[in-house]
Amino acid sequence: MRRHQAKEEERAKKKRADGSRSNKKSGKDKDLSLFARARKYFREVRQEMKKVAWPSREELITYTVVVFGMTTVLTAIVFGLDWAFSKLVADVLRAIT
């Protein structure tokens, strides 16, 4: 436990020391114009999108059907509970008055 705490304190000291040097934007990004930064951003987005494992057409259709089906079922359940509770409350209120 003490070793773990010592390591955590060491990491915190190192982080504090490095914190003064690190910025969100590097020096290179500050020198770029707005359009150059936007172009760089979209280039990086495109590179990341190439890494995405896209579903096949059959998987996409299956997932879509499952989502619509579950949405319909849950909507019906919530509607049924809402209707039942509203009838119950109305009956209780009628019985009281």
N, C-alpha and C positions, 0 to 999 in steps of 0.2 A: 504494500500500500504506500509506503514511504517512497519507494523508487518511482512508482507511478506519479505521485505528487511532485517529486523532484523533476521528473521529465516534463510534466505539465508546466511547471514554473519556468523551466528552461525554454520551452516552446513559447510561452507568453513573453519572456524577455526578448527572445529572438524576433518575435512578431512585432513587438513595440519598436525594436531597433530598425527593422525593415520597413515599418509603417511610414516613417518619415520620408523614405526614398521612393515608395511606390505611389503612382498616380493611376487613375482609371485610364487616362489617355496617355499613350507614350509620346515622346517628343516628336516622333515622325508623324503621328496623327494630328498633332496640333498645327504642324506646318501645312497640312493639306487643306485645300479649299473645301467648301461645303459639297460641291458636286463631286470632287475626288473622293471624299469620305463616303458619300452616298454610293458612288460606283463601287468602292471597295466593299461596302456593306453588302450590296446586292451580289457581288461576285462571291463573297464568303457564304451568303445564304444559298446560292446556287450550288456551291461545292458541298455544303451540308445536305442539301436536298438529294444530291446524287447518292449519298450514303444511306438514305432511308430505305428500309425494306418494304416496298409497296406490296399490298395484297393483290392476288390475281383477280381476274374478273369474277370467277366463281366464288372466291372467298368474299369479295366485296358484296355480291348479291346475297350470299348467305348471311353475312353480318347485318346487312340492311334489313332483311326479312326478320331476323331475330330482334333487332331493335324495334321495328314497327310492331311486331307481335307482342313483345314485352310491354311496350308503351300502351298498347290497346288493352292488354290484360290488367295492368296496374291502374289505368284510367277507369276501367269497369269496376275494379275493386274499390277504389276511392269513391266513385259515384255511388256504388251500393252502400258503403258505410255511411256516406253523407246522407243519403236518402233515409236509411234506417234510423240514424240518430236524430234527424230532423223530425221524423214521425214519432219517435219515442219522446222527444222533448215536447212536441205539440200535444201528445196524449197526456203527459204528466201535467202540463200547464192547464189543459182542459179539466183534468181530474181535480186539480187544486182549486180552480175557480168555480 
